[in-house]
Amino acid sequence: MLSTRVRCARLADLPGVAAVLQDSFDDKMRVIFGRQPGKIRALLEAIYTGPVERGYDGVLVAERGGRIIGTLLIEPMDHTPEENRAFEHFAVRELGLPRMMWASFLLWLLGHHPEPGEAYISDVGVAGDYQGQGVGQMLMEYAEAWAWQHGRRRITLWVAGTNNRAIHVYQKAGFAAVRTRSSFMTRLAFGIRDWHFMEKQRGSGGPDAL
């Protein structure tokens, strides 16, 4: 039986990362970017390319048998001004200006700005045919070790109140919900009103080395 390995992403992994994210969040991706799968994958790859190419190691992948089957992002993942401009031009070319502005608004709506000392987890995705096999838990364990090794004091994330499977994984990893917000806009766009902000402080248990 093939084993699963979690590691930092390389440029060659980004098509696999984009495929996993599209598979995991297909409904949301269609609302944000439209209904052309090829363009969605290209845009997802473009978001990650600059930071990974510069050596950012907070994009994690789970790999089995040479296939990327899971991914997780630890933010902040910073982009240079040049990367931001290049992505904006690419997005306008692929989506058109109105759709690009709509996508930017929705991504802002779903986004979070980490404070100093905070490792914010987003884009947790597992390929459909590998869900329920502990891949998400492995990614979370690696992310926690990464956060402590990089001097972060706490790990945080937002999760949809309807996503019971993900909430169970995060609770099992030692996260606790510290507040809940309700959003009329996300209810209109995605059918999700309530979101839980979950947090784990350093020293509350778990791995401490990669």
Residue pairs with C-beta under 8 A, 6 or more apart in sequence:
2 64
2 65
3 64
4 62
4 63
4 64
4 69
4 133
4 135
4 138
5 62
5 63
5 64
6 60
6 61
6 62
6 63
6 70
6 138
6 139
6 141
6 142
7 60
7 61
7 63
8 57
8 58
8 59
8 60
8 61
9 17
9 48
9 52
9 59
9 60
9 61
9 71
10 52
11 49
11 52
11 53
13 61
13 63
13 68
14 45
14 48
14 49
14 52
15 41
15 45
16 61
16 67
16 68
16 71
17 44
17 45
17 48
17 59
17 61
17 68
17 71
18 40
18 41
18 42
18 44
18 45
18 48
19 41
19 68
19 127
20 68
20 69
20 70
20 71
20 125
20 126
20 127
21 29
21 44
21 71
21 123
21 125
22 29
22 37
22 40
22 41
22 44
23 125
23 127
23 128
24 124
24 125
24 126
24 127
24 128
25 125
27 190
28 190
29 40
30 40
31 106
31 189
31 190
32 102
32 103
32 106
32 107
33 39
33 40
33 43
33 95
33 99
33 103
34 40
34 95
34 99
39 94
39 95
42 94
43 90
43 91
43 94
43 95
46 86
46 87
46 90
46 91
47 87
48 59
48 77
50 79
50 80
50 83
50 86
50 87
51 59
51 77
51 78
51 79
51 83
52 59
54 80
56 77
56 78
57 146
58 73
58 74
58 75
58 77
58 119
58 146
58 150
59 71
59 72
59 73
59 74
59 77
60 71
60 72
60 73
60 74
60 139
60 142
60 143
60 146
61 68
61 70
61 71
62 68
62 69
62 70
62 71
62 126
62 135
62 138
62 139
63 69
64 130
67 127
68 127
69 126
69 127
69 130
69 135
70 125
70 126
70 127
70 130
70 135
70 136
70 138
70 139
71 123
71 124
71 125
71 139
72 121
72 123
72 124
72 125
72 139
72 140
72 142
72 143
73 121
73 122
73 123
73 124
74 119
74 120
74 121
74 143
74 146
74 147
75 112
75 114
75 119
75 120
75 121
75 122
76 113
76 114
76 120
79 87
88 100
91 100
91 103
92 100
95 103
106 189
109 183
109 185
109 186
109 189
110 158
110 186
112 120
112 122
112 156
112 158
114 120
114 156
117 151
117 152
117 153
117 154
118 152
118 153
118 154
118 155
118 156
119 143
119 146
119 147
119 150
119 152
119 154
119 155
119 156
120 155
120 156
120 157
121 140
121 143
121 155
121 156
121 157
122 157
122 158
124 136
124 139
124 140
124 157
124 166
126 135
126 136
126 139
131 165
136 166
136 169
137 169
137 172
137 173
140 169
140 170
140 173
141 173
141 206
141 207
142 210
143 155
144 155
144 173
144 200
144 206
144 207
145 206
145 207
145 208
145 209
145 210
146 210
147 155
147 202
148 202
148 207
148 208
148 209
149 208
149 209
149 210
152 202
153 201
153 202
154 199
154 200
154 201
154 202
155 175
155 199
155 200
156 197
156 198
156 199
156 200
157 170
157 175
157 197
157 198
158 195
158 196
158 197
158 198
159 166
159 167
159 170
159 195
159 196
159 198
160 166
160 192
160 194
160 195
160 196
161 180
161 192
161 193
161 194
161 195
161 196
162 192
162 194
167 196
167 198
170 198
173 200
173 206
174 200
174 204
174 205
174 206
175 198
175 199
175 200
176 198
176 199
176 200
177 196
177 197
177 198
178 197
178 198
178 199
179 196
179 197
180 194
180 195
180 196
180 197
181 194
181 195
181 197
182 193
182 194
182 195
183 192
183 193
183 195
184 193
186 192
186 193
186 195
187 193
200 206
